[in-house]
Amino acid sequence: MDTTVTTGTEENVWGGGNQPLGASYGKMMMWFFIVSDALTFSGFLAAYGFSRFKFIETWPIADEVFTHVPFFHGNFPMYYVAFMTFILIMSSVTMVLAVDAGHKMKKNSVIWYMFLTIIGGAIFVGSQAWEWATFIKGDYGAIETKGGRILQFVKADSGERAALRDFTTQLPEERVAHERKSGLWFVGEGTLPTYSVNEVVEGFKANSNIVIRTEMINEEGEKTVLSRDESLKSLNNAKYVVEGANLIHNEYGSRLFADFFFFITGFHGFHVFSGVMINLIIFFNVILGTYERRGHYEMVEKVGLYWHFVDLVWVFVFTFFYLV
């Protein structure tokens, strides 16, 4: 029964009925979910923007953080993140083609385009996992002061970053993690860093070509590099050796940056992973001919709406974290 109200020769799409705007119940519910999820991501990104604005002088520079490419050594700022973004956007294109093929009842085309979409999503999730592992592991190491500031090391003659392993002096000292038998069972301590503070300080004193770079961004938009004497004074407040990043310490700079990075990119990564799993289910249903028997591929269209939303959210995450 047609519930559309007509006026003259024009249809009134606001006529209501069981299918407002001609959308099915399932499609409307997907739109409600997308709107609510968009508000959630908006809140997270707004909080990130506020924190960055407040601590803009000490916020890590993305071009100096995300410089790694799998199987290649060197400084390639943003290359791999751009590759991840391209893959995710292309997966959105294949999803559009799958939906279009579904409208035309072309089962084989839907199968192939869904397959390509799943592959693209899997590559993105795997790349994000690799990026997390690299971010957590770190590359250079740094010193955290008693006031919570991060001190990085650079070569005085070239200005290039210097890794702790390049200058640290090995000392005959014993370092033991907290143990239950020592009465510190309530103290949580992770794996000890590769080097102790004393080893870093002694190595720094022995190598005159190493100076310290602070978190503070100067007028040129670069991190402030201290003189040799200023560097030696700043090491008097050294408290921890930091390697990589976690929710407590961050060798790249502000701990808030790592907190937001893990939470927001992890939340988005969970959405992409969920989308890949849902796409897999739909993919096998297409192979089994489920939607062919129903006479329509609306389920492909509904999961396509979710996939486009996930891709659009990544554009904003990419812009906030990597470009701005």
C-alpha positions in Angstrom: 0.0 0.0 0.0 1.4 3.4 -1.0 1.4 5.8 1.9 2.8 8.7 0.0 0.6 11.8 0.0 0.5 13.6 -3.4 -0.4 17.2 -4.2 -1.1 17.7 -7.9 1.7 16.0 -9.7 4.3 16.4 -6.9 4.9 13.9 -4.2 5.0 15.1 -0.6 8.0 13.2 0.9 7.1 14.5 4.4 3.8 12.6 4.4 5.0 10.3 7.2 3.5 6.8 7.4 5.5 3.7 8.1 8.5 4.8 6.0 9.2 8.5 6.5 11.3 9.9 3.6 11.1 6.5 2.0 13.7 5.0 4.4 13.2 1.6 6.0 13.3 1.1 9.7 16.8 -0.4 9.6 18.2 2.5 7.6 16.6 5.0 9.9 18.1 3.3 12.9 21.5 3.3 11.2 21.2 7.1 10.7 20.3 7.5 14.4 23.4 5.6 15.4 25.6 7.6 13.0 24.3 10.9 14.4 24.9 9.8 18.0 28.3 8.4 17.3 29.2 11.6 15.4 28.4 13.6 18.5 30.7 11.3 20.6 33.6 11.8 18.2 32.9 15.5 18.1 33.2 15.6 21.9 36.5 13.7 21.8 38.0 15.9 19.1 36.8 19.1 20.8 38.5 18.0 24.0 41.7 17.3 22.1 41.6 20.7 20.4 41.0 22.5 23.7 44.0 20.6 25.3 46.2 21.3 22.4 45.3 25.0 22.4 46.0 25.2 26.2 49.4 23.5 25.9 50.4 24.6 22.4 53.9 25.7 23.5 54.8 22.1 24.5 52.7 20.0 22.1 54.6 17.4 20.1 55.1 18.2 16.4 53.4 15.5 14.3 56.1 15.6 11.6 58.7 14.6 14.2 56.6 11.8 15.7 55.1 9.9 12.8 58.1 9.4 10.7 58.3 5.6 10.3 57.6 3.4 7.3 57.6 -0.4 7.7 60.8 -2.1 6.4 62.4 1.3 5.7 64.8 3.2 8.0 64.9 6.9 7.8 62.9 10.0 8.4 59.6 9.9 6.3 57.2 12.3 8.0 53.6 11.4 7.5 54.2 9.1 4.5 52.7 6.0 6.0 49.8 7.8 7.6 49.0 9.3 4.2 49.1 5.7 2.8 46.7 4.5 5.5 44.3 7.3 4.7 44.4 6.6 1.0 43.6 2.9 1.6 40.7 3.8 3.8 39.3 6.3 1.3 39.6 3.8 -1.5 37.8 1.2 0.5 34.9 3.7 0.7 34.9 3.9 -3.1 34.7 0.2 -3.4 31.8 0.2 -0.9 30.0 2.7 -3.1 30.5 0.4 -6.1 29.2 -2.6 -4.0 26.0 -0.7 -3.1 25.5 0.4 -6.7 26.0 -3.2 -7.9 23.4 -4.3 -5.2 20.8 -1.9 -6.6 21.4 -3.5 -10.0 21.1 -7.0 -8.5 24.6 -7.9 -9.7 25.6 -10.5 -7.2 29.2 -11.2 -8.5 30.1 -7.5 -8.6 28.8 -7.0 -5.0 31.0 -10.0 -3.9 34.2 -8.5 -5.5 33.6 -5.0 -4.3 32.8 -6.1 -0.8 36.0 -8.3 -0.8 38.1 -5.2 -1.8 36.4 -3.2 0.9 37.3 -5.8 3.5 40.9 -6.0 2.3 41.2 -2.2 2.5 39.8 -2.2 6.1 42.0 -5.0 7.2 45.1 -3.2 5.8 44.1 0.0 7.7 43.6 -1.9 11.0 46.9 -3.7 10.6 48.7 -0.5 9.8 47.1 1.2 12.8 48.3 -1.6 15.0 51.8 -1.3 13.6 51.7 2.5 14.2 50.7 1.9 17.8 53.5 -0.6 18.3 56.0 1.9 16.9 54.6 4.7 18.9 54.8 2.7 22.1 58.3 1.4 21.4 59.8 4.7 20.6 63.0 5.4 18.7 65.2 7.8 20.5 64.4 7.9 24.2 64.3 10.9 26.4 64.7 12.1 30.0 61.7 13.2 32.1 62.4 15.8 34.8 61.0 16.0 38.3 58.6 18.6 37.0 57.3 16.3 34.3 59.1 18.0 31.4 60.6 15.9 28.6 64.2 16.5 27.5 65.2 15.1 24.2 68.8 14.9 22.8 70.2 16.2 19.5 73.6 16.4 17.9 75.0 19.9 18.2 76.7 19.9 14.8 73.8 18.8 12.7 70.7 19.3 14.8 69.6 15.7 14.2 67.9 13.7 17.0 70.3 11.6 19.0 69.2 8.2 20.4 70.2 7.3 23.9 72.1 4.3 22.6 74.3 6.6 20.6 76.0 8.2 23.6 75.0 6.5 26.8 77.8 5.0 29.0 77.3 1.6 30.6 77.9 1.7 34.3 78.4 -1.3 36.7 75.2 -0.7 38.6 72.4 -3.0 39.5 68.8 -2.1 38.8 66.0 -4.2 40.2 62.3 -3.7 39.6 60.0 -3.5 42.6 59.1 -6.9 43.9 56.5 -8.2 46.4 59.2 -9.6 48.7 60.6 -6.1 49.2 57.4 -4.8 50.8 56.5 -2.7 47.7 53.8 -5.1 46.5 51.4 -2.1 46.1 53.7 -0.3 43.7 53.1 -0.9 40.0 56.2 -0.8 37.9 56.6 -1.8 34.3 59.7 -3.1 32.5 62.8 -1.2 33.4 64.2 1.1 30.7 67.3 0.0 28.8 69.4 2.7 30.5 69.4 4.3 33.9 69.4 8.1 34.5 73.0 7.9 35.7 74.1 6.1 32.6 72.5 8.8 30.4 73.9 11.7 32.4 77.5 10.2 32.4 77.3 9.5 28.7 76.0 13.0 28.0 78.9 14.6 30.0 81.4 12.4 28.0 80.0 13.4 24.6 80.4 17.2 23.9 78.5 17.0 20.6 75.2 16.2 22.4 72.9 18.9 23.6 69.3 18.9 24.9 66.1 19.9 23.1 63.2 20.9 25.3 59.4 20.7 24.7 59.0 24.4 24.2 58.3 25.5 20.7 60.2 28.7 19.6 59.1 31.5 17.2 60.3 29.5 14.2 57.9 26.7 15.1 60.7 24.3 16.2 61.6 22.8 19.6 64.0 24.9 21.6 67.6 23.7 21.7 69.7 24.5 24.8 73.4 25.4 24.9 75.8 22.9 26.3 75.9 24.6 29.7 72.1 25.0 29.9 71.8 21.3 29.0 74.0 20.2 31.8 72.0 22.3 34.3 68.7 20.9 33.1 70.0 17.3 33.7 70.2 18.1 37.4 66.4 17.6 37.5 66.4 14.3 35.6 64.2 11.7 37.2 63.2 9.0 34.6 64.5 7.6 31.4 61.6 7.4 29.0 61.5 5.1 26.0 58.4 5.3 23.8 55.0 6.4 25.0 52.3 5.1 27.2 49.5 6.5 29.4 52.1 7.6 32.1 55.2 8.7 30.2 55.7 10.0 26.7 59.2 10.6 25.1 57.6 12.7 22.4 56.4 15.4 24.7 53.2 16.1 26.6 51.6 13.0 28.1 48.2 14.4 27.1 49.1 13.9 23.5 49.7 10.2 24.0 46.5 9.9 26.1 44.4 11.4 23.3 46.3 9.5 20.6 45.6 6.1 22.2 42.0 6.9 23.1 40.8 8.6 19.9 42.7 6.5 17.3 41.9 3.4 19.4 38.2 4.2 19.5 38.2 4.8 15.7 40.3 1.7 15.1 37.6 -0.3 17.1 35.0 1.1 14.7 37.0 0.1 11.7 37.6 -3.4 13.1 33.9 -3.7 13.8 33.1 -2.6 10.3 35.4 -5.2 8.8 33.7 -7.9 10.9 30.2 -6.8 9.8 31.4 -6.6 6.2 32.6 -10.1 6.5 29.2 -11.3 7.7 27.4 -9.4 4.9 30.0 -10.7 2.4 29.3 -14.4 3.2 25.6 -13.7 3.1 26.0 -12.3 -0.4 27.9 -15.4 -1.4 25.2 -17.6 0.0 22.5 -15.7 -2.0 20.6 -14.4 1.1 19.9 -11.0 -0.4 19.3 -12.4 -3.8 16.4 -14.4 -2.4 15.1 -11.3 -0.5 15.0 -9.4 -3.8 17.1 -6.5 -2.5 20.6 -5.7 -1.1 19.5 -3.1 1.5 21.8 -4.7 4.1 24.8 -3.8 2.0 23.6 -0.3 1.8 23.1 0.0 5.5 26.6 -1.3 6.3 27.8 1.0 3.6 26.4 4.0 5.5 28.4 2.9 8.6 31.6 2.4 6.5 31.3 5.9 5.0 30.8 7.4 8.4 34.0 5.6 9.7 36.0 6.9 6.7 34.7 10.5 7.3 35.6 10.4 10.9 39.1 9.4 10.0 39.4 12.5 7.8 38.8 14.6 10.9 41.1 12.5 13.1 43.8 12.7 10.5 43.4 16.4 10.2 43.5 17.1 14.0 46.3 14.7 14.9 48.6 14.8 11.8 48.0 17.9 9.8 47.1 20.8 12.1 
